[in-house]
Amino acid sequence: MRFLNSLFWQLYLGILGALVLIVVLFFAMMEYSSYQTDTDDFYRDIHLVSQPILVSWRKTRQANPDLMRKISDESIFHISVLDNDALPNRLTAYERVRTINRVSIYQHVEGGLSLAAQVLPDSDLWLIIEDIDVDPDADGISDPIRQNFVDELHGESQQETILQLSAIGLLILIGTVLLVLVQRIRRHIEGLISVSNDWAKGDLSVKADVDAPAPLDQLAHGLNKMADELNQTLSEQQVMTHAISHELRTPLSKLQLALTLMVRKHAALQDEPLADDLLRYIDELENLVNQMLTFAKINYQKELSSIDKIYAAKLIGERVNELKVLNADKVISVSCLEDIKIKGDLFNLQIALDNILKNALKYANQHVQVSVSLESTQHYVYITIEDDGPGISPENMRTILMPFSRVDESRNRASGGFGLGLAIVDAIIRKHGGEVVLAESPLGGLSLSIKLPVYR
């Protein structure tokens, strides 16, 4: 049952269970107290009933059957006199409970009926007074006993029903109040969760509701302040990145044009290696500016510009075939099912796939392997690209997706690149709701997997 994993339902059911336990313990204590009280009440009742009989006994030294029958009809007790020989047989199904003022109180083992036995003064006879357990509709019962018995049963039934309904009503009332309070807290927490999910998607303009009970209101204020500061920082970074990139383009273009004109004007410079190096440096700077603009643009997007149905085999095949032309000395093997479809932005995924393949081809000795597999739930697809190059250390795997990151000497800047290619890949995949997974490849180099949602 999924709802039992909810903290709020656990809290609610825990409190409600504690209340039910308290009520059960309360009734158990009431039952025990009632048991003790019933014994005292029974003694008081039979004490009043026995007084006229004892007074008559002291006067006549005889049991008066008419008097006992009359008192029995009025009090709903069965009254009899037994000798010492008959008493044990009468008490066979009873167990002794208490003795109060030389009156022994017994209780029936099965029926729970009470019985009192006391010795008649200056004799070996016992006055027995016991509860009557009869059906009010049975024959042979006098009308006074029948009516008294019905009235007593009706009163007890009413009291028990009122007590039970009161307990149930109280539990329902407390449960309802608790449910309202817990649901109110749940709504505020779910609101904070919704806001945090929007922030995770890049929409920092969403604000948490500060109209909440303490300390949730303080938490909402703190989160809003953090989002404002983070949004301002990101905006400043984006503006600065765009500004720097655009400002660099103008002097680079001028420098490239001036250098080209200078080489054309002075024939001696055409064979000068330094001139070629300068042109190559300018091209590298221009490439860096383009990558910075691409990275900034992807991070600036709050959502994908389009959602397409992309066949994984077709996309991978097109990118591999295009890059094979430029890397004829490397072997690229592809293993992909034809019917796997990906949900995402085709243009951005092409950029991501190109960057990964170029990175793998750059460092591979001879072999790059591309494979596609479905997650066990079949909600996501993994595109894995491996190379047989030198690989990277586990420590560098933690930072390689960061902008301008540098790895160890086996895959360093000397082989080209500025550390933005995989950072752009990570930004694109995160925009798609996926993730990038790095590991060591069985081929000996790096294994990079991108997780993307399946198109349904």
C-alpha positions as CSV (number, residue, x, y, z in Angstrom):
1,M,0.0,0.0,0.0
2,R,1.8,3.1,-1.3
3,F,0.1,5.6,0.9
4,L,1.7,4.0,4.0
5,N,5.1,5.2,2.7
6,S,3.8,8.8,3.2
7,L,5.2,10.5,6.3
8,F,1.9,12.3,6.8
9,W,-0.2,9.1,6.8
10,Q,2.3,7.5,9.1
11,L,2.0,10.4,11.5
12,Y,-1.8,10.5,11.3
13,L,-2.2,6.7,11.7
14,G,0.4,6.7,14.5
15,I,-1.5,9.3,16.5
16,L,-4.9,7.7,15.8
17,G,-3.5,4.3,16.8
18,A,-2.2,5.8,20.0
19,L,-5.6,7.3,20.7
20,V,-7.3,4.0,20.1
21,L,-4.8,2.3,22.4
22,I,-5.5,4.9,25.1
23,V,-9.3,4.3,24.7
24,V,-8.8,0.5,25.0
25,L,-6.7,0.9,28.1
26,F,-9.2,3.3,29.5
27,F,-12.0,0.8,29.0
28,A,-9.9,-2.0,30.5
29,M,-9.3,0.1,33.6
30,M,-13.0,1.0,33.7
31,E,-13.8,-2.7,33.4
32,Y,-11.5,-3.5,36.3
33,S,-12.7,-0.6,38.3
34,S,-16.3,-1.6,37.5
35,Y,-15.5,-5.2,38.6
36,Q,-14.3,-3.9,42.0
37,T,-17.2,-1.4,42.2
38,D,-19.8,-4.1,41.3
39,T,-18.5,-6.2,44.2
40,D,-19.0,-3.3,46.6
41,D,-22.4,-2.5,45.1
42,F,-23.5,-6.1,45.4
43,Y,-22.4,-6.1,49.1
44,R,-24.4,-2.9,49.8
45,D,-27.5,-4.3,48.0
46,I,-27.4,-7.6,49.8
47,H,-26.7,-5.9,53.1
48,L,-30.0,-3.9,52.8
49,V,-31.8,-7.0,51.6
50,S,-30.6,-9.2,54.5
51,Q,-31.5,-6.8,57.3
52,P,-35.2,-7.6,57.5
53,I,-34.4,-11.3,57.3
54,L,-31.8,-11.1,60.0
55,V,-34.2,-9.1,62.2
56,S,-36.9,-11.7,61.8
57,W,-34.4,-14.5,62.5
58,R,-33.3,-12.9,65.8
59,K,-37.0,-12.7,66.9
60,T,-38.2,-16.1,65.9
61,R,-35.0,-18.2,65.3
62,Q,-36.7,-19.4,62.1
63,A,-36.4,-18.5,58.4
64,N,-39.6,-16.8,57.2
65,P,-40.3,-18.1,53.6
66,D,-43.0,-15.5,52.9
67,L,-40.7,-12.7,53.9
68,M,-37.8,-14.1,51.8
69,R,-40.2,-14.5,48.8
70,K,-41.5,-10.9,49.1
71,I,-38.0,-9.4,49.5
72,S,-36.8,-11.6,46.5
73,D,-39.6,-10.2,44.3
74,E,-38.7,-6.6,45.2
75,S,-34.9,-6.9,45.0
76,I,-34.4,-9.3,42.1
77,F,-32.3,-11.6,44.2
78,H,-32.7,-15.3,44.9
79,I,-32.7,-15.9,48.7
80,S,-32.4,-19.2,50.4
81,V,-31.1,-20.8,53.6
82,L,-28.7,-23.8,53.5
83,D,-26.9,-25.8,56.2
84,N,-23.2,-26.7,56.3
85,D,-23.7,-29.9,54.3
86,A,-25.6,-28.3,51.4
87,L,-23.4,-25.2,51.1
88,P,-20.3,-26.8,49.4
89,N,-22.5,-28.3,46.7
90,R,-24.1,-24.9,46.1
91,L,-20.7,-23.3,45.7
92,T,-19.3,-25.8,43.3
93,A,-19.4,-23.5,40.2
94,Y,-18.4,-20.4,42.2
95,E,-15.0,-19.0,43.3
96,R,-14.5,-16.7,46.3
97,V,-13.8,-13.1,45.5
98,R,-13.8,-11.1,48.8
99,T,-15.0,-11.2,52.4
100,I,-16.6,-8.0,53.7
101,N,-17.8,-7.8,57.3
102,R,-18.0,-11.6,57.6
103,V,-20.0,-11.8,54.4
104,S,-18.3,-14.0,51.8
105,I,-18.7,-12.8,48.2
106,Y,-18.5,-15.4,45.4
107,Q,-18.7,-15.2,41.6
108,H,-19.9,-17.8,39.2
109,V,-17.0,-19.1,37.0
110,E,-18.9,-19.0,33.7
111,G,-21.9,-16.7,34.2
112,G,-20.3,-14.0,36.2
113,L,-23.2,-13.9,38.7
114,S,-22.5,-12.9,42.3
115,L,-23.4,-14.8,45.4
116,A,-23.2,-13.8,49.1
117,A,-23.1,-16.2,52.0
118,Q,-23.3,-15.3,55.7
119,V,-23.9,-17.2,58.8
120,L,-27.3,-16.7,60.5
121,P,-26.6,-15.6,64.2
122,D,-26.1,-18.4,66.7
123,S,-26.7,-21.2,64.2
124,D,-25.0,-23.4,61.6
125,L,-27.3,-22.2,58.8
126,W,-26.2,-19.9,56.0
127,L,-28.2,-17.1,54.4
128,I,-27.6,-17.3,50.6
129,I,-28.4,-14.2,48.5
130,E,-27.5,-14.5,44.8
131,D,-28.2,-12.7,41.5
132,I,-31.0,-14.0,39.3
133,D,-30.0,-15.0,35.7
134,V,-33.3,-15.6,33.9
135,D,-35.0,-14.8,30.6
136,P,-37.6,-12.1,31.3
137,D,-39.9,-13.8,28.8
138,A,-39.7,-17.2,30.6
139,D,-42.6,-18.7,32.4
140,G,-42.9,-19.1,36.1
141,I,-41.4,-15.7,37.0
142,S,-43.5,-13.4,39.1
143,D,-44.5,-10.1,37.5
144,P,-42.5,-7.9,40.0
145,I,-39.3,-9.8,39.2
146,R,-40.0,-9.8,35.5
147,Q,-40.6,-6.0,35.5
148,N,-37.7,-5.1,37.7
149,F,-35.4,-7.3,35.6
150,V,-36.6,-5.8,32.3
151,D,-36.1,-2.3,33.7
152,E,-32.6,-3.1,35.0
153,L,-31.5,-4.7,31.7
154,H,-32.9,-1.8,29.7
155,G,-31.1,0.8,31.9
156,E,-27.8,-1.1,31.7
157,S,-28.2,-1.5,27.9
158,Q,-28.9,2.3,27.5
159,Q,-25.9,3.2,29.6
160,E,-23.6,0.8,27.7
161,T,-24.9,2.1,24.3
162,I,-24.4,5.7,25.3
163,L,-20.9,5.0,26.5
164,Q,-20.0,3.2,23.3
165,L,-21.5,5.8,21.1
166,S,-19.7,8.6,23.1
167,A,-16.4,6.8,22.7
168,I,-16.9,6.2,19.0
169,G,-18.0,9.8,18.5
170,L,-15.1,11.2,20.4
171,L,-12.6,9.1,18.4
172,I,-14.2,10.2,15.1
173,L,-14.1,13.9,16.2
174,I,-10.5,13.6,17.3
175,G,-9.6,11.7,14.1
176,T,-11.3,14.3,11.9
177,V,-9.5,17.2,13.7
178,L,-6.2,15.4,13.4
179,L,-6.8,14.6,9.7
180,V,-7.5,18.3,9.0
181,L,-4.4,19.4,10.8
182,V,-2.2,16.8,9.1
183,Q,-3.6,17.5,5.7
184,R,-3.0,21.2,6.2
185,I,0.7,20.5,7.0
186,R,0.8,18.1,4.0
187,R,-0.5,20.8,1.6
188,H,2.2,23.2,2.7
189,I,5.0,20.6,2.4
190,E,3.7,19.5,-1.0
191,G,3.7,23.2,-2.0
192,L,7.4,23.5,-1.0
193,I,8.2,20.2,-2.9
194,S,6.4,21.6,-6.0
195,V,8.4,24.8,-5.8
196,S,11.7,22.9,-5.4
197,N,10.8,20.8,-8.5
198,D,10.2,24.0,-10.5
199,W,13.6,25.3,-9.3
200,A,15.3,22.1,-10.4
201,K,13.8,22.6,-13.9
202,G,15.4,26.0,-14.0
203,D,12.4,28.2,-13.2
204,L,13.6,30.3,-10.2
205,S,10.8,32.8,-10.6
206,V,8.4,30.5,-8.7
207,K,8.0,31.5,-5.1
208,A,7.2,29.4,-2.0
209,D,4.0,30.3,-0.1
210,V,5.0,32.1,3.1
211,D,1.5,32.0,4.4
212,A,2.2,28.8,6.4
213,P,2.3,27.8,10.1
214,A,5.7,28.2,11.9
215,P,8.3,27.0,11.2
216,L,7.3,26.3,7.6
217,D,6.9,30.1,7.0
218,Q,10.5,30.7,8.0
219,L,11.6,27.8,5.7
220,A,9.6,29.3,2.8
221,H,11.2,32.8,3.4
222,G,14.6,31.2,3.5
223,L,14.0,29.3,0.3
224,N,12.7,32.3,-1.5
225,K,15.7,34.4,-0.5
226,M,18.0,31.7,-1.7
227,A,16.2,31.4,-5.0
228,D,16.4,35.2,-5.5
229,E,20.1,35.3,-4.8
230,L,20.8,32.2,-7.0
231,N,18.6,33.7,-9.8
232,Q,20.6,36.9,-9.6
233,T,23.9,35.1,-9.7
234,L,22.9,33.0,-12.7
235,S,21.6,36.0,-14.5
236,E,24.8,37.9,-13.9
237,Q,26.8,34.9,-15.2
238,Q,24.7,34.5,-18.3
239,V,24.9,38.2,-19.1
240,M,28.7,38.1,-18.5
241,T,29.1,35.0,-20.7
242,H,27.1,36.5,-23.5
243,A,28.9,39.8,-23.2
244,I,32.4,38.3,-23.1
245,S,31.6,36.0,-26.0
246,H,30.2,38.7,-28.2
247,E,32.9,41.2,-27.3
248,L,35.6,38.7,-28.2
249,R,34.1,38.0,-31.6
250,T,34.7,41.6,-32.9
251,P,38.5,41.8,-32.1
252,L,39.0,38.2,-33.3
253,S,37.4,38.9,-36.6
254,K,39.4,42.1,-37.0
255,L,42.6,40.2,-36.0
256,Q,41.9,37.4,-38.5
257,L,41.2,39.9,-41.3
258,A,44.3,41.9,-40.6
259,L,46.5,38.8,-40.4
260,T,45.1,37.5,-43.7
261,L,45.6,40.8,-45.5
262,M,49.1,41.1,-44.1
263,V,50.0,37.6,-45.4
264,R,48.6,38.4,-48.8
265,K,50.4,41.8,-49.0
266,H,53.8,40.4,-48.0
267,A,54.6,37.4,-50.0
268,A,57.4,36.4,-47.7
269,L,55.0,35.8,-44.9
270,Q,53.1,33.1,-46.9
271,D,55.6,30.5,-46.0
272,E,56.2,31.7,-42.5
273,P,55.1,29.0,-39.9
274,L,54.4,31.7,-37.3
275,A,51.7,33.1,-39.6
276,D,50.0,29.7,-39.8
277,D,50.2,29.3,-36.0
278,L,48.6,32.7,-35.5
279,L,45.7,31.8,-37.8
280,R,45.3,28.5,-36.0
281,Y,45.2,30.3,-32.6
282,I,42.6,32.6,-33.9
283,D,40.5,29.6,-35.1
284,E,40.8,28.0,-31.7
285,L,39.7,31.2,-29.9
286,E,36.7,31.5,-32.3
287,N,35.9,27.8,-31.6
288,L,36.1,28.6,-27.8
289,V,33.7,31.6,-28.2
290,N,31.2,29.4,-30.2
291,Q,31.3,26.7,-27.5
292,M,30.8,29.3,-24.7
293,L,27.8,30.8,-26.5
294,T,26.3,27.3,-27.0
295,F,26.8,26.4,-23.4
296,A,25.3,29.7,-22.2
297,K,22.3,29.3,-24.6
298,I,21.5,25.8,-23.4
299,N,21.7,26.8,-19.7
300,Y,19.6,29.9,-20.4
301,Q,16.7,27.8,-21.8
302,K,14.0,27.0,-19.2
303,E,12.6,24.2,-21.3
304,L,13.2,22.4,-24.6
305,S,12.4,24.3,-27.7
306,S,10.7,21.2,-29.2
307,I,9.9,17.6,-28.3
308,D,10.5,15.2,-31.2
309,K,10.1,11.5,-31.8
310,I,13.6,10.4,-32.6
311,Y,14.6,6.9,-33.7
312,A,17.8,6.1,-31.9
313,A,19.2,3.9,-34.6
314,K,18.7,6.5,-37.3
315,L,20.2,9.4,-35.2
316,I,23.3,7.3,-34.1
317,G,23.8,6.1,-37.7
318,E,23.7,9.6,-39.2
319,R,26.2,11.0,-36.7
320,V,28.6,8.0,-36.9
321,N,28.6,8.0,-40.7
322,E,29.4,11.7,-40.8
323,L,32.3,11.4,-38.3
324,K,33.7,8.3,-39.9
325,V,34.7,10.4,-42.9
326,L,36.9,12.6,-40.7
327,N,38.3,9.6,-38.7
328,A,39.0,7.0,-41.3
329,D,41.7,5.5,-39.2
330,K,39.3,4.6,-36.3
331,V,36.8,1.7,-36.2
332,I,33.3,2.6,-34.9
333,S,30.9,-0.3,-34.2
334,V,27.2,0.2,-33.5
335,S,24.7,-2.1,-31.7
336,C,21.2,-0.7,-31.6
337,L,17.6,-2.0,-32.0
338,E,15.7,-0.4,-34.8
339,D,12.5,0.3,-33.0
340,I,13.8,2.2,-30.0
341,K,12.4,5.8,-30.0
342,I,13.7,8.7,-27.9
343,K,11.8,11.8,-26.7
344,G,13.7,15.0,-27.0
345,D,15.0,18.0,-29.1
346,L,16.7,16.6,-32.2
347,F,19.1,19.5,-32.8
348,N,20.4,19.5,-29.2
349,L,20.7,15.7,-29.1
350,Q,22.8,15.9,-32.3
351,I,25.1,18.4,-30.6
352,A,25.4,16.1,-27.6
353,L,26.0,13.0,-29.6
354,D,28.6,14.7,-31.8
355,N,30.5,16.0,-28.8
356,I,30.6,12.5,-27.2
357,L,31.7,10.8,-30.4
358,K,34.3,13.4,-31.1
359,N,35.7,13.1,-27.6
360,A,35.8,9.3,-27.9
361,L,37.4,9.3,-31.3
362,K,40.0,11.9,-30.1
363,Y,41.3,9.6,-27.4
364,A,40.6,6.2,-28.8
365,N,43.6,4.2,-30.1
366,Q,41.6,2.3,-32.8
367,H,38.1,1.3,-31.6
368,V,35.0,3.1,-30.5
369,Q,31.8,1.2,-29.6
370,V,28.3,2.5,-29.5
371,S,25.4,0.5,-27.9
372,V,21.8,1.2,-27.0
373,S,19.9,-0.6,-24.2
374,L,16.6,-0.1,-22.4
375,E,16.2,0.4,-18.7
376,S,14.4,-2.5,-16.8
377,T,11.3,-0.4,-16.5
378,Q,11.5,0.5,-20.2
379,H,10.9,4.2,-19.4
380,Y,14.5,5.3,-20.2
381,V,17.1,4.3,-22.9
382,Y,20.8,4.3,-22.4
383,I,23.2,5.2,-25.2
384,T,26.7,4.1,-24.3
385,I,29.8,5.2,-26.1
386,E,33.1,3.5,-25.2
387,D,36.7,3.8,-26.4
388,D,39.9,1.9,-26.1
389,G,42.0,4.9,-25.1
390,P,43.9,5.6,-21.9
391,G,40.8,6.3,-19.9
392,I,40.6,8.7,-16.9
393,S,40.9,8.2,-13.1
394,P,37.9,7.8,-10.8
395,E,38.8,11.2,-9.2
396,N,38.6,13.0,-12.6
397,M,35.2,11.4,-13.4
398,R,33.7,13.6,-10.6
399,T,34.8,16.8,-12.4
400,I,35.0,16.0,-16.1
401,L,31.4,17.2,-16.7
402,M,32.2,20.7,-15.3
403,P,33.0,23.6,-17.6
404,F,36.7,24.0,-18.4
405,S,37.6,20.9,-16.4
406,R,41.0,19.3,-16.9
407,V,41.9,15.6,-16.6
408,D,45.1,13.8,-16.1
409,E,48.0,13.8,-18.6
410,S,46.6,10.9,-20.6
411,R,43.6,13.0,-21.8
412,N,44.8,16.6,-21.4
413,R,44.5,19.9,-23.2
414,A,47.5,19.1,-25.4
415,S,45.2,16.8,-27.5
416,G,42.8,19.7,-28.1
417,G,39.6,21.1,-26.6
418,F,38.8,23.5,-23.9
419,G,36.8,21.3,-21.4
420,L,33.4,22.5,-22.6
421,G,32.3,19.6,-24.9
422,L,31.2,17.2,-22.1
423,A,29.8,20.1,-20.0
424,I,27.5,21.0,-23.0
425,V,26.5,17.3,-23.2
426,D,25.6,17.2,-19.5
427,A,23.6,20.5,-19.8
428,I,21.6,19.1,-22.8
429,I,20.9,15.7,-21.2
430,R,19.8,17.4,-17.9
431,K,17.4,19.6,-19.9
432,H,15.9,16.3,-21.2
433,G,15.3,14.9,-17.7
434,G,18.2,12.4,-18.1
435,E,21.7,12.0,-16.7
436,V,25.2,11.3,-17.8
437,V,26.9,8.2,-16.3
438,L,30.7,7.7,-16.5
439,A,32.5,4.5,-15.9
440,E,35.6,2.4,-16.9
441,S,35.1,0.7,-20.2
442,P,35.9,-3.0,-20.8
443,L,37.8,-1.8,-23.8
444,G,40.2,0.0,-21.5
445,G,39.2,3.6,-22.0
446,L,36.2,5.7,-20.9
447,S,32.5,4.5,-20.9
448,L,30.0,7.4,-21.2
449,S,26.3,6.6,-21.0
450,I,23.5,9.1,-21.6
451,K,20.1,8.3,-20.1
452,L,17.1,9.7,-22.1
453,P,13.3,9.2,-21.8
454,V,11.7,6.8,-24.2
455,Y,9.0,8.2,-26.5
456,R,5.6,6.5,-25.9
